[in-house]
């Protein structure tokens, strides 16, 4: 692991998260290869929109792909803008893209990302001056709220989230690890099959959203939920 606290701002890594319909996966991969985004990973997920909402937007289903893409700060907005424009994320329901800061990275990835930018240093430095101003303004706007709950409670969670203004989210199926140790030492029984629900919200509404989710699906409910939030540096695709 290579710490990045002292890395130049244009090399500092970002985690670009792209959520779109699963049928767009091939187009998304083509765009990322074209932009020389070497480190990206695809995860199958499910959208939370009801069938009525999907029909209203002319969508065929709620199967989603989550793409996690590592990119240096100097390239991440350019990559995100290309994805947003070519996959038409400004149309409701087509997708969402945002990126987060990364505090550490393996040496191989860090060296590769940095090496790509060395030959374009002057252009990158000039671009970063403008980018930093934009990012500083956008960082204060959005938060990523992540809830981990027992399987089968995502509908309850989204019903509560919508009362706090959430318009949708993305679900990833997961499995709890270390469950046997938890039962042994704490004397409690927890479901191993989990659902991870991710929701983008404005910072102003984050507290209200997390409180609504906690009340409906928190640790003291049958959903045994836990929640966390992360600051989002820039986000596209939210109407």
C-alpha positions in Angstrom: 0.0 0.0 0.0 1.3 3.4 -0.9 0.1 6.4 1.1 -1.1 9.3 -1.1 -1.2 12.2 1.4 1.9 13.8 -0.1 1.3 12.9 -3.7 1.0 15.8 -6.2 -2.6 16.9 -6.6 -2.8 15.9 -10.3 -1.6 12.3 -9.5 -3.7 11.8 -6.3 -6.0 8.9 -7.1 -9.8 9.1 -7.3 -12.4 6.4 -7.2 -14.9 7.0 -10.0 -18.2 5.2 -9.5 -20.5 4.7 -12.4 -24.0 3.2 -12.1 -26.0 2.4 -15.3 -28.3 -0.2 -16.8 -26.6 -3.6 -17.2 -27.2 -3.5 -21.0 -24.9 -0.5 -21.3 -21.9 -2.4 -19.8 -20.2 -3.0 -23.1 -20.5 0.6 -24.2 -19.2 1.7 -20.8 -16.2 -0.6 -21.1 -15.5 0.7 -24.6 -15.5 4.3 -23.3 -13.1 3.5 -20.4 -10.7 1.7 -22.7 -10.8 4.6 -25.1 -9.9 6.9 -22.3 -7.1 4.6 -21.1 -8.8 3.9 -17.8 -6.9 0.7 -17.1 -8.1 -0.1 -13.6 -11.9 -0.6 -13.6 -14.1 -3.4 -12.2 -17.8 -4.2 -13.0 -20.3 -5.4 -10.3 -23.8 -6.6 -10.9 -26.5 -4.8 -8.9 -30.2 -4.0 -8.8 -31.9 -0.6 -9.0 -34.6 0.4 -6.4 -37.0 2.0 -8.8 -40.5 0.5 -8.9 -42.0 -1.0 -12.1 -44.2 2.1 -12.4 -41.2 4.4 -12.4 -39.3 2.2 -14.9 -42.3 2.3 -17.3 -42.6 6.1 -16.9 -39.0 6.5 -18.0 -39.3 3.9 -20.7 -36.8 1.6 -19.1 -37.0 -2.2 -19.5 -35.7 -3.4 -16.1 -33.8 -2.5 -12.9 -30.7 -4.7 -13.4 -27.7 -2.4 -13.0 -23.9 -2.4 -13.3 -21.7 -0.6 -10.9 -18.3 0.2 -12.3 -15.4 1.1 -9.9 -12.7 2.9 -11.8 -9.4 4.2 -10.4 -8.1 7.3 -12.1 -5.7 10.2 -11.3 -7.4 13.5 -10.3 -6.3 15.1 -13.6 -8.2 12.6 -15.7 -11.2 11.6 -13.6 -13.5 14.5 -14.5 -12.7 14.1 -18.2 -13.5 10.4 -18.0 -16.7 11.1 -16.1 -17.8 13.8 -18.5 -17.3 11.4 -21.5 -19.4 8.7 -19.8 -22.2 11.1 -18.9 -22.4 12.6 -22.4 -22.2 9.4 -24.4 -24.5 7.3 -22.2 -26.8 10.3 -21.8 -26.9 10.4 -18.1 -28.7 13.7 -18.2 -31.8 11.9 -19.2 -33.7 10.7 -16.1 -33.0 7.1 -15.2 -30.0 6.5 -17.5 -27.4 6.5 -14.9 -25.3 8.3 -12.3 -21.5 9.0 -11.9 -19.5 10.4 -9.1 -16.1 10.2 -7.6 -14.4 10.1 -4.2 -10.9 10.7 -2.9 -8.7 7.7 -2.1 -6.2 7.9 0.8 -4.0 4.9 -0.2 -3.2 2.8 -3.2 -1.0 -0.1 -4.1 2.3 0.8 -5.6 1.7 -0.8 -9.0 -1.5 1.2 -9.5 -0.1 4.4 -8.2 3.0 4.2 -10.4 0.9 3.4 -13.4 -1.5 6.3 -12.9 1.4 8.8 -12.2 3.4 7.6 -15.2 0.6 8.3 -17.6 0.5 11.9 -16.7 4.3 12.7 -16.6 4.5 13.4 -20.4 1.6 15.9 -20.2 2.8 17.7 -17.1 2.4 21.3 -18.3 -1.1 20.8 -19.7 -2.2 18.9 -16.6 -0.9 21.6 -14.2 -2.9 24.3 -16.1 -6.0 22.2 -16.1 -5.8 21.3 -12.4 -6.0 25.0 -11.4 -9.4 25.2 -12.9 -10.4 21.8 -11.7 -9.6 22.5 -8.0 -12.0 25.5 -8.0 -14.8 23.4 -9.4 -14.2 20.5 -7.1 -14.1 22.6 -4.0 -17.6 24.0 -4.8 -19.1 20.6 -5.6 -17.6 18.7 -2.6 -20.0 20.6 -0.3 -23.1 19.5 -2.2 -23.3 15.7 -2.2 -22.9 12.7 0.2 -23.0 9.0 -0.5 -25.1 7.2 2.1 -24.5 3.4 2.4 -26.7 1.1 4.4 -26.0 -2.6 5.1 -29.1 -4.5 6.1 -30.4 -8.1 6.3 -31.6 -9.5 3.0 -35.2 -8.8 2.2 -35.5 -5.3 3.9 -34.5 -3.1 1.0 -38.1 -2.2 0.1 -38.6 -1.1 3.7 -35.4 0.9 3.6 -36.3 2.7 0.3 -39.8 3.5 1.5 -38.3 5.2 4.5 -35.6 6.9 2.4 -38.2 8.3 0.0 -40.0 10.0 3.0 -36.7 11.9 3.5 -36.5 13.0 -0.2 -34.5 10.1 -1.7 -35.4 9.5 -5.3 -33.7 6.1 -5.8 -30.7 3.9 -4.9 -28.7 0.9 -5.9 -28.7 -2.5 -4.2 -25.7 -4.9 -4.1 -26.2 -8.4 -2.6 -23.5 -9.3 -0.1 -22.6 -11.9 2.5 -21.6 -11.2 6.1 -18.1 -12.6 7.0 -17.1 -13.6 10.5 -20.7 -14.5 11.4 -19.6 -17.5 13.5 -17.2 -15.4 15.6 -20.0 -12.9 16.2 -22.4 -15.6 17.5 -19.7 -17.1 19.6 -18.5 -14.0 21.4 -21.7 -11.8 21.5 -24.2 -14.6 21.8 -26.4 -13.2 19.0 -27.7 -14.5 15.8 -27.3 -12.4 12.7 -28.3 -13.2 9.1 -25.4 -13.8 6.8 -27.0 -12.7 3.6 -27.0 -8.9 3.4 -28.0 -6.1 1.0 -25.9 -3.0 0.6 -28.0 0.0 -0.4 -26.2 3.1 -1.8 -28.0 6.4 -2.1 -26.7 9.8 -3.3 -28.2 12.8 -1.4 -27.4 16.4 -0.9 -25.4 17.2 2.2 -28.3 19.3 3.5 -30.6 16.2 3.5 -28.0 13.6 4.7 -28.9 13.8 8.4 -32.7 13.5 7.7 -32.1 10.6 5.3 -29.9 8.7 7.7 -32.3 9.2 10.6 -35.3 7.9 8.5 -33.3 4.8 7.5 -32.1 4.2 11.0 -35.7 4.4 12.4 -37.0 1.9 9.8 -34.0 -0.4 9.4 -31.5 0.4 12.1 -29.5 -1.9 14.4 -32.4 -2.3 16.8 -34.9 -3.4 14.0 -35.3 -6.7 12.3 -33.2 -5.4 9.5 -30.1 -5.0 11.8 -28.9 -2.2 9.7 -25.7 -0.1 9.9 -25.1 3.1 8.0 -22.3 5.3 6.9 -21.8 8.4 4.7 -18.9 9.5 2.5 -18.3 13.0 0.9 -18.7 13.0 -2.9 -16.4 15.3 -4.7 -18.4 15.6 -8.0 -21.6 14.0 -9.2 -23.4 13.8 -12.5 -26.7 12.3 -13.5 -28.9 13.6 -10.7 -31.8 15.7 -12.0 
